[in-house]
Amino acid sequence: MTPIQRMMLDMEKRHYRYAGSKEQAIRDELDVAPARYYQLLAALIDEPEALAAEPVLVNRLRRIAHSRRHIRKAG
């Protein structure tokens, strides 16, 4: 895993208190737009290295992504 990918997983473990604070952290710390961050994150959670590094987190993110895809297809 790259250092940026590691930072992304670390960012996903944090709890953000205020609306928009995660998006601001994405811009400040990773210097990418939030939309691009979420595209990269979607690809990252499919990587075996990410699963090996953070199995609980990656499985949680996979479940969330799966349920969101299911909701979009249903309606």
ABEGO torsion letter per residue (X at the ends): XBAAAAAAAAAAABBBABBGAAAAAAAAAAGBBAAAAAAAAAAAAABAAAAAABAAAAAAAAAAAAAAAAAAAAX
